[in-house]
Amino acid sequence: MAGRLVVSLKTIAIALAAVTAFPPAASGRQSAVVAEGYSQGADGVRLFYRRVGTRPSVAVLLHGGPGSNMNAVWPDLQPIGGLRTVVMYDQRGAGRSEIIADPKRLTADHHVRDLEALRVNLGSSDLR
C-alpha cells in the first residue's frame, strides 16, 4: 500500500510539473476529442479510452486509483492537450472500464500489462 502511495504521489508531481511546463494554447480552445471507445486489456478486460488531439507528440494520462477515473484528473491536466495528443483510459476496475471484483486481478502487474495492451491495440506509433 505504501509503495502504491509513493508511486501515485510521484505521478501527481510529474503531472503537476507538466501542467506548469506546458501552459494552455494561446487560442484558449480545447482540443477536440478525436476518438473514444473500448479496447481489450491484458487478460481480456474491457478498458474505456479517449484520445484527445492530433499532435505527433503523445502523453498518456494514468488516473491512479482506486475508485478514480480519467475524468477526475483530466480537467487539471487539460493544458497539456494544447501541445500534444493525450491518450487516457479508465484503468481496470474504474470508470467505464470493466469492474473487477477479484483483488488478485487488480495488481500493479495487471495495470502495466493493460497499458501495454492498450499501446498495441491503439497502434505503437501512437504510444511510444
N, C-alpha and C positions, 0 to 999 in steps of 0.2 A: 504494500500500500504506500509506504513512504517513498519507494522508488518511483511509483507512478506519479506521485505528487510532485516530485522533483522534475520528472520529465514534463509534466503539464506546466509547471512554473517556467521551465526553460522555453517551452513552446510559446507561452504567453509573452515572455520577454522578447523573443525573436520577432513575434508578430508585432508587438508594440514598436520595436525598433524599425521594422519595415514600414509601418504606417508613418513614422516620423521621417524616415528617409525618402519616402515616395509620396509627396503631397498630391491632392486631387488634381486632375487635369484642369487646365486653365478654363476650359469651357464650363466646368462645373456640372456637366451632364454625366449621368451614369452610363456605363457600358450596357448594351442590350444583352439579354440572355440569349445566347447562341443555341444552346442545346441543354436539355434535361431529360432524364429518363431513368431506366433501371439497368444495372449491369450485374453480372454474376460475380460473386466473391470467391474466395479460395475454396471453400467446401460447398459451393452451390448456394450460399446465402445471397439473398436479393438485396442489392445496395442501390439506393437512390442517389443520383449525382446531378450536378449542374455545372455547366461550363459557361463562364461569362467573359465576353471579349473575343477578339480575333488576333491579338498581337502574337508575334512569334515567341516571345519570352513567356514562360508559363510558371505560375506559382500554384502550389497545391495547399489548400486550406484544410487542416485537420482540427475539428472542433473539440476534441478531447471528450471527456465524459466522466462517469456515466450519467445518463439522463439528459445530456445536452443534445444539440443538433446543429447543423451548419447555419441555420438562421439565427442562432443565438450569438454567433461571433461575426457573421458577415457584415452587419451594419457598421461595426467599428473598424473593419478591415477593408471596407469598400474602396477607400482611396487607392489601394494597390491596383484595383481594376483599371485605373486610368493609364497605367503603364505596362500592364501585362495581362495575358489571359489568366483567369483564375478558375481552377478546377476544384470543386468542393464536393463532398459527399457526406451523407449521414452514415456514420460508422455503424457497423453491425450492432443491432440491439437498440438503435436510437432513431429518432425522427421517423422518416418514411421508409427507412430500410427495415428488413425483416427483424422482428423481435426474437431474441434468442433467450430461451428460458434456462438452458443448461449452462451453468457458470463455467464448465470445462471448455465451452466453445467461445468464451469471452476473454481469452488471454491476449497478451501483447503480441505473441506469435501469430495468432489469428488476424489481428489488426494489420500487422506487417504484410502477411500473405494476401489480405484483402486489397491493400494498396497496390501490391504488385499485380494482382489480377485486374484491378481497375486500369492500371497503366497499360497492360497488354490489351485489354478489351477496347480501350479508347484509342489505342494506337501509340506505339512507342515514340513517334515523332511529337506527340502532344505532351507527354510526361517523360522528361529525361532526368 
